Amino acid sequence: MADADRGAPKDLAPGPSGLRIEHLWALSAAGQAALLDVLLLLCGDAAVSRVPAVARHALAGADLLLLTTAGGVGADGLPRLRPIGMPEVLRKLAAVALARTVRAAATELVAPAQLGVGVSSACERLLLDVEAHLALHPEHAVVQLDYRNAFNLVSRAAARVMLSRALPLLTPYLDWVYGGGEVPTVYGWAPDTGAGAEAPPTDVDSDVGDGAEAAPLPPPPPARLALRAERGAQQGDPLGPLLHAAALQLLLQRLRAAHSDVLIRVIHDDVVGVGAPADLRSVLGAAAADGSAIDTELAPTKCISWSPSGAAAPEEWAGEWAAEGITQFFVPLGGPASVDAAVTRVVAEQGALVGTIGALPAEQLQSQLLLLRQCAGLRANYWLGALPLAAGARLAGAVDANARAVLGRLLFDARDSAATREAALERAALPTAMGGPGVGGRTQVAPVAALASWVDALRAGSAYSMALPAVADGLRALPVAAADGGPVTGPAGSSAVGGAAADAAGGGGATAGGGGGAADSGRGTTAAGNCGEVGPPLAAGTPAAGAAGGSGPSAAASARPGPARRAVGAGDGAAGASAPPSSLGSPGREGSASSPPPGSGVWFWGPKGVIQRPPHPSAVDLEPAPFAPPPAPHPPAPVAEVSAALALRRGLLELLDAQQAHAVAPASTGL
């Protein structure tokens, strides 16, 4: 209770009574103690037995603000609205305390299909799970199920039955908020009948004594509207998402039991199924039939499906069958052309946005800087965790270029030198916690963002996914290419990259962020050249190339040959290697006084020894390099896996290369 009170954000919207969290913070010590007693009362059985019905009804109410969303008017002729609920603060604090208490149990209750309760980075995990499944089963298709207004219409009775049995701690709250004598009320405002409304009548004489008239009274406030919220979870209720998920869980259990060959994943009311096209047709029919049991209505014509293999829609398919790809959680999911078109569209929208910010009047400089920090790249930040590396690098580079161009016009003129401009723009890319305004800087973090999402998904997916553990196992089995193109065996019979990938994906040992294991992946370039020179390109016939993809370097181009790499596969910290200083000025690992090895580039400690990487890439390295890979010194290793799975695995290795090229920190700092 105390954590919920102290952790509540300031400027929290008040409920119908107007009570704000700031009012509660202003209470004395005795008042704070009394507040905790009130919150405990609202969380227990006494809320039903001791609190008067009229008080319960008042506390269960909420203000409702209807905002018009993008898209204009719907097919029914009505504007598209997004309701924003604002419950009473006391009720909200009690619900937050209950939600924190049952979070772990609630997450386990609705797992593994429902990722919208108690799961961090849920959207990225779902997207990467679907991507891994489609890579292993390219003949499958993905479908999005669309339920009409599910959050506001789902059966409360079904949710209460589920939660009362599984999480009885929530029963008193559900009883007095949703199951009392009266249903909760939401309050709105009547349309403005126009200015000029007459002031209310008054008995006060308007003559102030000197012949002058007193100032007129202000017009009355707009009339309030009261609506009975009889179905669904109430907007603004902190326990509303759990209430909706509990009701939907009954539907998901039926779907998963009847269609065990179909992957079912959900975030709140966004239901995704992945399986054979014929199976998806039966899933669509079952979802429509079973949804009526929890008062949800499927909209088949709004359900969209896509097949990466280009398979046609099954017979009697009622929904849409996309040819190029779909959009899931505002992120493109489809073939390279579809993803590229989506990135192009977002880049154009972002360019128009920052251009509008830059066109504001000169006296609005402070507002322009704030808008650039808050708006110039928020969608890119989210997309970087789910896009392939090449597409993410392109998006990050374009968004950074647009932001830097506008920022340069705002802050500099002809008197500023090129060096001054560049130094200031680099400083501007730093986040506010590091002394910068946080404008730009996405190009450098693009590999880390993508790699972090994959590491998180691979680690968490071992508990609920079939495809993600298969990807992790494939990474563990990969050999490494040494400087001459031959294999390098790591400790305990595993290869160096296998150890790094296994540690990163499985959480057993070092993380990927400190260098990802052994020094030399030897896998060639990163996609789109985002990270510049990462060492010599991978020959098409090396064991790593054969295991990862069988076709040498992936992406559009190969990196320029760099200095000779030194493989460090020993698990004892590279017993025979010298201790190099890092580029941060550290004299090397403690206890080693050897001089650094020869050669240019950055040397730093990885979890299994010394890792060499070339210097930080420059802007020109973002362009594809014109050099072709050298001839294959070894025959390719036989691979008997589908090309989609190999391409996914190769892309993950490129992410590891790209992240390592930027990492200059001890492995103990983690990802």
Summary of the structure (lengths in Angstrom):
residues: 671
radius of gyration: 29.7
end to end distance: 33.2
largest distance: 107.3
contacts: 2251
relative contact order: 0.08
helix: 45%
strand: 12%
